């Protein structure tokens, strides 16, 4: 089918473009991946050879832009700057600061609208105060939106295609595909930090590896109510108790890092109600009516790709959770659980102040992935839709200039950046395989190099093609390219493309690929996005720093 032509001449041009696209979008990415681990000289020669063969075709303007931007020049680092960023080169590195203590508040399934700073209906005064004393990152995203994959990315600093922990317990890839002793928490521990994890782990339990990472760990999750010492306790209350115990009993002569890994606001899957706050919190939010998402309609569900049927798991979990008759009950319980997390954040901060270590502790609040609260007639995560991939990130850092306090950054920060950022706070160089960057560069350097777009993947099959993904028509595999203005999505099992104009269509209601009139006016954007998608997919999945 010819999307862009209405006469034979334009059909001929389009046919050339499609032939070119077959080379660009099918052969090149796989070839690049195959040579991705070869020296930069071989990689450059390969790309230049392909470029020469494409130059003769008058329709290769998009390929030319794509390939010219990816040919290495004087050094691999210069290549990375030109291809991956839109910023001038950074200044000389700063003198190292005193290593900081680290507290990572790592919540579960939070969207940006569950933070009071971005949604006044939600009460999170302690997290908001962190933003007042630090910086909030409004375009912070995850590279895969699902619990265990995102948590493996936090530990390793690499994409899912690299760590391959695509199942929570069936494999030990998180320990085996990269040197575990060079991942973030083992490295901190080796450098003398007293390390702790309380709450959700959601990965394989191999004692020697867990002990290599954490001096102290208490792991529990999956339910909102837990049994401890013969009593039924709420999971967030246990997070509070265990975090405070860690701080109070830690060796006082060591730097420390604590990951408070909340289960809230994750739903209690298979239970009704899905969100179960503490009994003392039930009166909160009773006097408000929460507006339902604009796209929580039957019409918007029908706008989704045709393989989103009633069998889809996001649709299944939407029922009795975010369908209109249940929406107010569910969203208020979810907000209550968010405020409960905020109370714990406040108590931990007060304990840091009491111990006299608040002033030399970096505080980070973020989450593993986003969550659909009825948007598009769906619940949960997985998909590259905005509410699923864009998540809160707030950093309060003693090294940050007071002029930066209370400010926001709209740079694309990613969860692959968390490991280098934690290590940077301890003056530890990020491990060579880590693909992310130190987020502190955005507030400690005046001219930081930074990414201008990013690649997203959710795929539990073949890391490149998605073949063998166990979830077709249930939780489908997806890849995407996200820029500030556009989003290109590819569903590999169905060979189905989508294109959204993020700035003009923030709720992702109008898929340009389904609108012939809009498609005619955006064909150049489409080809550029598709070319950039294929390059960035190859780049990220072959292990390059992004």
C-alpha positions as CSV (number, residue, x, y, z in Angstrom):
1,X,0.0,0.0,0.0
2,X,1.4,3.4,-1.0
3,X,0.8,6.0,1.8
4,X,2.3,9.0,0.1
5,X,1.7,8.8,-3.6
6,X,-1.3,9.6,-5.9
7,X,0.4,9.2,-9.3
8,X,2.8,6.9,-11.0
9,X,5.8,9.2,-10.6
10,X,5.3,9.6,-6.9
11,X,4.7,5.9,-6.6
12,X,8.0,5.2,-8.3
13,X,9.7,7.6,-5.8
14,X,7.9,6.0,-2.9
15,X,8.9,2.5,-4.1
16,X,12.5,3.6,-4.1
17,X,12.1,4.9,-0.5
18,X,10.5,1.7,0.6
19,X,13.4,-0.3,-1.0
20,X,15.8,2.0,0.8
21,X,13.8,1.5,4.0
22,X,14.1,-2.2,3.7
23,X,17.9,-1.8,3.7
24,X,17.9,0.8,6.4
25,X,15.3,-0.7,8.7
26,X,15.8,-4.4,8.3
27,X,19.3,-5.1,7.1
28,X,21.3,-2.3,8.6
29,X,20.2,-2.6,12.3
30,X,21.0,-6.3,12.4
31,X,24.3,-5.7,10.6
32,X,25.3,-2.9,12.9
33,X,24.4,-5.0,15.9
34,X,26.6,-7.8,14.5
35,X,29.6,-5.5,14.2
36,X,28.8,-3.4,17.3
37,X,31.5,-5.1,19.3
38,X,34.1,-4.7,16.5
39,X,36.6,-1.9,16.7
40,X,35.5,1.6,15.7
41,X,37.5,1.5,12.6
42,X,35.8,-1.6,11.2
43,X,32.4,-0.1,12.2
44,X,33.2,3.2,10.4
45,X,34.3,1.3,7.2
46,X,31.2,-0.8,7.2
47,X,28.9,2.3,7.5
48,X,30.8,4.3,4.9
49,X,30.6,1.4,2.4
50,X,26.8,1.2,2.9
51,X,26.6,5.0,2.7
52,X,28.5,5.0,-0.6
53,X,26.1,2.5,-2.1
54,X,23.1,4.6,-1.0
55,X,24.4,8.0,-2.3
56,X,23.5,7.3,-5.9
57,X,19.8,7.1,-5.0
58,X,18.1,10.5,-5.1
59,X,15.7,9.3,-2.4
60,X,18.4,8.6,0.2
61,X,18.3,12.0,1.9
62,X,17.0,10.5,5.1
63,X,19.6,7.7,5.0
64,X,22.3,10.3,4.3
65,X,21.3,12.3,7.5
66,X,21.2,9.1,9.5
67,X,24.5,7.7,8.3
68,X,26.4,10.9,8.3
69,X,25.5,11.5,11.9
70,X,26.7,8.1,12.9
71,X,30.2,7.9,11.2
72,X,32.9,8.1,13.8
73,X,35.3,11.0,13.5
74,X,38.4,11.7,15.6
75,X,37.4,9.6,18.6
76,X,34.6,7.4,19.9
77,X,33.7,10.0,22.5
78,X,33.4,12.8,19.9
79,X,31.2,10.5,17.9
80,X,29.0,9.9,20.9
81,X,28.7,13.6,21.6
82,X,27.6,14.4,18.0
83,X,25.2,11.5,17.6
84,X,23.6,11.4,21.0
85,X,23.5,15.0,22.2
86,X,22.6,18.5,21.2
87,X,24.9,20.3,23.7
88,X,28.4,21.8,23.5
89,X,31.3,20.0,25.0
90,X,31.5,20.0,28.8
91,X,34.2,21.8,30.8
92,X,37.0,20.0,32.5
93,X,35.9,17.7,35.3
94,X,35.4,19.2,38.8
95,X,37.6,18.4,41.7
96,X,36.1,15.4,43.5
97,X,33.9,16.2,46.5
98,X,33.7,14.4,49.8
99,X,31.8,11.1,49.2
100,X,28.2,11.4,50.2
101,X,25.9,9.1,52.0
102,X,23.0,8.0,49.8
103,X,19.3,7.4,50.5
104,X,17.3,6.2,47.5
105,X,13.6,6.3,48.0
106,X,12.5,3.8,45.3
107,X,8.7,3.7,45.0
108,X,6.6,1.3,42.8
109,X,4.3,2.2,39.9
110,X,4.3,6.0,40.3
111,X,3.3,8.3,37.6
112,X,4.3,12.0,37.7
113,X,0.8,13.0,38.6
114,X,1.1,11.1,42.0
115,X,3.5,13.8,43.2
116,X,2.0,16.9,44.8
117,X,4.4,19.3,43.0
118,X,2.8,18.2,39.7
119,X,-0.7,17.5,41.0
120,X,-2.1,19.6,43.8
121,X,-4.7,17.0,44.6
122,X,-2.1,14.7,46.0
123,X,-0.5,15.4,49.4
124,X,3.2,14.6,49.4
125,X,4.7,17.5,51.4
126,X,8.0,15.8,52.2
127,X,8.7,14.8,48.7
128,X,7.7,18.3,47.6
129,X,10.1,19.7,50.1
130,X,12.9,17.6,48.5
131,X,12.0,19.3,45.2
132,X,12.2,22.7,47.0
133,X,15.6,21.9,48.3
134,X,16.8,20.2,45.1
135,X,15.8,19.6,41.5
136,X,12.9,17.9,39.8
137,X,13.3,16.2,36.4
138,X,10.1,16.5,34.4
139,X,11.2,14.4,31.5
140,X,12.5,11.5,33.5
141,X,11.7,8.2,31.8
142,X,12.3,4.4,32.0
143,X,13.8,2.4,29.2
144,X,11.5,-0.6,30.0
145,X,8.3,-0.2,32.0
146,X,8.0,-3.3,34.2
147,X,9.1,-4.0,37.8
148,X,11.9,-6.6,37.6
149,X,13.4,-5.4,34.3
150,X,13.6,-1.8,35.6
151,X,15.1,-2.9,38.9
152,X,17.7,-5.0,37.0
153,X,18.5,-1.8,35.0
154,X,18.9,0.1,38.2
155,X,21.5,-2.4,39.5
156,X,23.4,-2.7,36.2
157,X,23.0,0.6,34.5
158,X,22.1,-1.1,31.2
159,X,19.2,-1.7,28.9
160,X,17.0,-4.9,29.1
161,X,18.6,-6.1,25.8
162,X,21.9,-6.1,27.7
163,X,21.1,-7.5,31.1
164,X,18.4,-9.9,29.8
165,X,16.7,-10.3,33.1
166,X,13.4,-10.5,31.3
167,X,11.9,-13.0,33.8
168,X,11.9,-12.2,37.5
169,X,13.1,-15.6,38.8
170,X,13.6,-18.1,35.9
171,X,17.1,-16.8,35.0
172,X,20.1,-15.3,36.8
173,X,21.1,-13.1,33.9
174,X,21.4,-10.1,36.1
175,X,24.3,-11.8,37.9
176,X,25.9,-13.5,34.9
177,X,25.9,-11.2,31.8
178,X,28.0,-8.4,33.4
179,X,30.5,-8.7,36.3
180,X,28.2,-8.5,39.3
181,X,31.0,-7.2,41.5
182,X,31.1,-4.1,39.1
183,X,27.4,-3.3,39.4
184,X,26.3,-0.4,41.6
185,X,25.7,-1.8,45.1
186,X,28.6,-4.3,45.1
187,X,30.9,-1.5,44.0
188,X,29.7,0.8,46.8
189,X,30.2,-2.0,49.3
190,X,33.7,-2.7,48.0
191,X,34.5,1.0,48.5
192,X,33.7,0.8,52.2
193,X,30.0,1.8,52.2
194,X,27.6,0.1,54.5
195,X,24.8,-0.9,52.1
196,X,21.2,-1.7,52.8
197,X,18.0,-2.7,51.1
198,X,14.6,-2.9,52.8
199,X,11.5,-3.9,50.9
200,X,11.0,-5.0,47.3
201,X,13.8,-6.8,45.5
202,X,11.9,-8.7,42.7
203,X,14.7,-10.6,41.2
204,X,16.5,-13.9,41.6
205,X,17.6,-14.8,45.1
206,X,21.1,-16.1,45.0
207,X,22.5,-15.6,48.5
208,X,26.2,-15.0,47.6
209,X,25.2,-12.3,45.1
210,X,22.8,-10.6,47.4
211,X,25.4,-10.6,50.2
212,X,27.9,-9.2,47.8
213,X,25.6,-6.2,47.3
214,X,24.1,-5.6,50.7
215,X,25.4,-5.8,54.2
216,X,21.8,-5.6,55.4
217,X,18.7,-6.7,53.6
218,X,15.1,-7.4,54.4
219,X,13.0,-8.3,51.3
220,X,9.2,-8.5,51.1
221,X,6.6,-7.3,48.6
222,X,3.6,-8.4,46.5
223,X,1.0,-7.8,49.2
224,X,-0.3,-4.7,51.0
225,X,-0.5,-6.5,54.3
226,X,2.3,-8.7,55.7
227,X,2.6,-10.9,58.8
228,X,5.5,-10.2,61.1
229,X,6.0,-11.5,64.7
230,X,2.4,-12.7,64.8
231,X,1.0,-9.3,63.8
232,X,-0.6,-8.2,60.5
233,X,1.3,-5.1,59.4
234,X,1.0,-2.8,56.3
235,X,3.9,-3.1,53.9
236,X,4.6,0.6,54.0
237,X,4.7,0.6,57.8
238,X,7.3,-2.2,57.6
239,X,9.3,-0.1,55.1
240,X,9.3,2.7,57.7
241,X,10.4,0.5,60.6
242,X,13.1,-1.2,58.6
243,X,14.5,1.9,57.1
244,X,14.8,3.6,60.6
245,X,16.3,0.5,62.1
246,X,19.0,0.4,59.4
247,X,19.9,4.0,60.1
248,X,19.9,3.6,63.8
249,X,22.0,0.4,63.9
250,X,24.4,1.1,61.1
251,X,28.2,1.4,61.9
252,X,28.7,5.1,62.6
253,X,32.2,5.1,61.2
254,X,31.2,4.2,57.7
255,X,29.5,6.0,54.8
256,X,26.2,4.3,54.0
257,X,23.7,3.8,51.2
258,X,20.2,2.8,51.9
259,X,17.6,1.8,49.3
260,X,14.1,2.1,50.7
261,X,12.2,0.0,48.2
262,X,8.5,0.6,48.7
263,X,5.8,-1.7,47.3
264,X,3.3,1.2,47.3
265,X,1.6,2.3,45.1
266,X,1.7,-1.1,43.2
267,X,-1.7,-2.7,43.1
268,X,-2.3,-5.9,45.0
269,X,-2.8,-8.0,41.9
270,X,-5.7,-10.4,42.0
271,X,-7.3,-8.7,45.0
272,X,-10.3,-6.4,45.4
273,X,-9.9,-3.7,46.2
274,X,-6.7,-3.4,44.3
275,X,-5.3,-0.7,46.5
276,X,-5.4,-1.2,50.3
277,X,-4.0,1.7,52.4
278,X,-3.6,1.6,56.1
279,X,-6.8,1.9,58.2
280,X,-5.7,5.2,59.7
281,X,-5.5,6.7,56.2
282,X,-9.0,5.9,55.0
283,X,-10.4,9.3,55.9
284,X,-7.9,11.1,53.6
285,X,-9.1,12.4,50.3
286,X,-12.8,11.9,51.2
287,X,-13.6,15.5,50.5
288,X,-12.3,15.6,46.9
289,X,-13.4,14.3,43.5
290,X,-10.5,13.2,41.3
291,X,-11.0,14.1,37.7
292,X,-11.0,11.0,35.5
293,X,-8.3,10.9,32.8
294,X,-9.4,12.4,29.5
295,X,-8.8,9.2,27.6
296,X,-10.5,6.8,30.0
297,X,-13.3,6.2,27.5
298,X,-14.5,3.4,25.3
299,X,-13.8,5.5,22.3
300,X,-10.2,5.9,23.3
301,X,-9.7,2.2,23.9
302,X,-11.0,1.6,20.4
303,X,-8.4,3.9,19.0
304,X,-5.6,1.6,20.2
305,X,-4.0,-0.8,17.7
306,X,-6.4,-3.6,16.7
307,X,-4.6,-6.3,18.7
308,X,-5.6,-4.5,21.9
309,X,-8.7,-6.6,22.5
310,X,-10.5,-7.6,25.7
311,X,-7.9,-10.3,26.1
312,X,-5.3,-7.6,26.7
313,X,-4.0,-7.7,30.3
314,X,-4.0,-3.9,30.6
315,X,-7.7,-4.1,29.8
316,X,-8.3,-7.0,32.2
317,X,-6.7,-5.1,35.1
318,X,-8.6,-1.9,34.2
319,X,-11.8,-3.7,35.1
320,X,-12.9,-3.1,38.7
321,X,-10.0,-0.8,39.1
322,X,-10.2,2.2,36.8
323,X,-13.4,1.6,34.8
324,X,-15.7,4.6,35.7
325,X,-17.8,2.9,38.4
326,X,-14.7,2.0,40.4
327,X,-12.4,4.9,39.5
328,X,-13.0,7.2,42.5
329,X,-12.5,4.4,45.1
330,X,-9.3,3.1,43.4
331,X,-7.6,6.4,42.7
332,X,-8.3,7.8,46.2
333,X,-6.9,4.6,47.8
334,X,-3.9,4.9,45.5
335,X,-3.4,8.5,46.6
336,X,-3.7,7.5,50.3
337,X,-0.9,5.0,49.8
338,X,1.2,7.6,48.1
339,X,0.8,10.0,51.1
340,X,1.7,7.1,53.4
341,X,5.0,6.7,51.5
342,X,5.5,10.5,51.8
343,X,5.1,10.2,55.6
344,X,7.9,7.5,55.7
345,X,10.1,9.8,53.5
346,X,9.6,12.5,56.1
347,X,10.5,10.3,59.0
348,X,13.7,9.0,57.4
349,X,14.7,12.6,56.7
350,X,14.1,13.5,60.3
351,X,16.3,10.6,61.4
352,X,19.1,11.8,59.2
353,X,18.9,15.2,60.7
354,X,18.8,13.8,64.2
355,X,22.0,11.8,63.5
356,X,23.7,14.9,62.0
357,X,24.3,13.3,58.6
358,X,21.5,15.1,56.7
359,X,23.9,17.8,55.3
360,X,26.2,15.2,53.6
361,X,23.5,12.8,52.3
362,X,22.1,12.8,48.8
363,X,18.4,12.1,48.7
364,X,16.8,10.6,45.5
365,X,13.1,9.9,45.0
366,X,12.1,7.9,42.0
367,X,10.2,4.7,41.0
368,X,10.6,1.6,38.8
369,X,8.0,2.5,36.2
370,X,4.9,4.5,35.6
371,X,1.3,3.3,35.5
372,X,-1.9,3.8,33.5
373,X,-4.7,4.9,35.7
374,X,-7.4,4.4,33.1
375,X,-5.7,6.3,30.3
376,X,-6.6,4.7,26.9
377,X,-9.1,2.4,28.9
378,X,-6.1,0.5,30.4
379,X,-4.3,-0.1,33.7
380,X,-0.7,-1.0,34.5
381,X,2.5,-0.4,32.6
382,X,4.5,-2.2,29.9
383,X,3.5,0.0,26.9
384,X,5.4,3.0,25.6
385,X,2.5,5.4,26.4
386,X,3.3,8.5,28.3
387,X,1.9,7.6,31.7
388,X,3.7,4.3,31.6
389,X,7.2,5.5,30.8
390,X,7.5,9.1,32.3
391,X,8.0,8.9,36.1
392,X,9.0,11.1,39.0
393,X,12.7,11.9,39.8
394,X,13.7,14.4,42.5
395,X,17.3,14.8,43.7
396,X,18.3,16.8,46.7
397,X,22.1,17.0,46.6
398,X,24.4,18.8,49.1
399,X,26.7,19.7,46.2
400,X,23.9,21.5,44.4
401,X,24.1,25.3,44.3
402,X,21.3,26.9,46.2
403,X,20.4,28.8,43.0
404,X,19.3,25.5,41.5
405,X,17.0,24.7,44.5
406,X,13.4,24.4,43.5
407,X,14.2,24.3,39.8
408,X,13.2,21.7,37.2
409,X,15.1,20.1,34.3
410,X,13.4,19.0,31.1
411,X,16.4,16.9,29.9
412,X,15.8,13.2,29.2
413,X,17.0,11.5,32.3
414,X,16.6,7.7,32.3
415,X,16.7,4.8,34.8
416,X,20.0,3.7,33.2
417,X,21.4,6.9,34.7
418,X,20.7,5.9,38.3
419,X,23.7,3.6,38.8
420,X,26.3,6.1,37.5
421,X,24.6,8.8,39.6
422,X,24.8,6.7,42.8
423,X,28.4,5.8,42.1
424,X,29.2,9.4,41.3
425,X,28.0,10.5,44.7
426,X,30.5,8.2,46.2
427,X,33.3,9.4,43.8
428,X,33.3,6.0,42.1
429,X,33.8,5.9,38.3
430,X,30.9,4.2,36.5
431,X,31.7,0.7,35.3
432,X,32.7,0.4,31.6
433,X,29.6,-1.5,30.6
434,X,27.1,1.0,32.1
435,X,25.1,2.8,29.4
436,X,23.8,5.7,31.5
437,X,25.3,9.0,32.7
438,X,25.7,10.8,36.0
439,X,22.6,13.0,36.4
440,X,24.6,15.3,38.7
441,X,26.3,16.7,35.6
442,X,23.0,18.5,34.9
443,X,23.3,20.6,38.0
444,X,27.1,20.5,38.7
445,X,28.4,21.4,35.2
446,X,27.6,24.5,33.3
447,X,27.6,23.0,29.8
448,X,26.8,19.3,30.2
449,X,26.6,17.0,27.2
450,X,23.2,15.3,27.3
451,X,21.0,13.1,25.2
452,X,18.2,14.6,23.0
453,X,16.1,11.5,22.6
454,X,16.0,7.9,23.7
455,X,15.1,4.4,22.7
456,X,12.5,2.4,24.6
457,X,11.9,-1.4,24.7
458,X,9.6,-3.9,26.3
459,X,10.4,-7.3,25.0
460,X,10.8,-10.7,26.6
461,X,11.7,-12.5,23.4
462,X,14.8,-12.2,21.1
463,X,16.5,-9.0,22.3
464,X,16.7,-7.5,18.8
465,X,13.7,-8.9,16.9
466,X,11.3,-9.7,19.7
467,X,10.8,-13.2,18.2
468,X,9.5,-15.6,20.8
469,X,8.0,-13.0,23.0
470,X,5.6,-14.7,25.3
471,X,2.7,-12.3,25.4
472,X,1.2,-11.7,21.9
473,X,-2.2,-10.1,22.2
474,X,-1.9,-10.2,26.0
475,X,1.1,-7.9,26.8
476,X,2.6,-7.2,23.4
477,X,6.3,-6.4,22.8
478,X,7.0,-2.8,21.8
479,X,9.9,-0.6,20.8
480,X,9.9,3.2,20.5
481,X,11.9,6.3,19.8
482,X,11.0,9.3,22.0
483,X,12.0,12.9,21.3
484,X,10.7,16.1,22.9
485,X,8.3,16.6,20.0
486,X,7.6,13.1,18.6
487,X,7.1,9.5,19.5
488,X,7.5,6.6,17.0
489,X,6.3,3.2,18.2
490,X,6.9,-0.2,16.6
491,X,5.0,-3.4,17.7
492,X,7.3,-6.1,16.3
493,X,4.9,-9.0,16.6
494,X,2.4,-7.3,14.4
495,X,4.8,-5.1,12.3
496,X,2.6,-2.2,13.3
497,X,3.8,1.4,13.5
498,X,2.5,4.4,15.3
499,X,3.5,8.1,15.3
500,X,2.5,10.7,17.8
501,X,3.1,14.4,18.0
502,X,3.9,14.7,21.7
503,X,3.8,18.5,21.9
504,X,0.5,18.8,20.0
505,X,-1.1,15.6,21.2
506,X,0.1,15.1,24.9
507,X,-2.6,12.5,25.5
508,X,-1.6,10.4,22.5
509,X,-5.1,10.3,21.0
510,X,-4.2,10.9,17.3
511,X,-2.0,8.2,15.7
512,X,-0.7,10.0,12.6
513,X,-0.1,6.6,10.9
514,X,-3.9,6.1,10.8
515,X,-4.6,9.6,9.4
516,X,-3.8,9.9,5.7
517,X,-4.2,13.6,5.7
518,X,-1.8,14.1,8.6
519,X,0.5,11.5,7.2
520,X,0.9,13.4,3.9
521,X,2.1,16.5,5.8
522,X,4.5,14.6,8.1
523,X,6.1,12.1,5.8
524,X,9.5,13.7,6.2
525,X,9.2,13.5,10.0
526,X,8.1,9.9,9.7
527,X,11.2,8.9,7.6
528,X,13.6,10.8,9.9
529,X,12.0,9.3,13.0
530,X,12.2,5.8,11.6
531,X,15.8,6.2,10.5
532,X,16.8,7.6,13.9
533,X,14.8,4.8,15.7
534,X,16.8,2.1,13.8
535,X,20.1,3.8,14.5
536,X,19.4,4.3,18.2
537,X,17.9,0.8,18.6
538,X,21.2,-0.6,17.3
539,X,23.2,1.8,19.4
540,X,21.5,1.0,22.7
541,X,21.0,-2.7,22.1
542,X,24.7,-3.2,21.2
543,X,25.7,-1.8,24.6
544,X,26.9,1.7,23.7
545,X,26.7,4.5,26.2
546,X,23.6,6.7,25.5
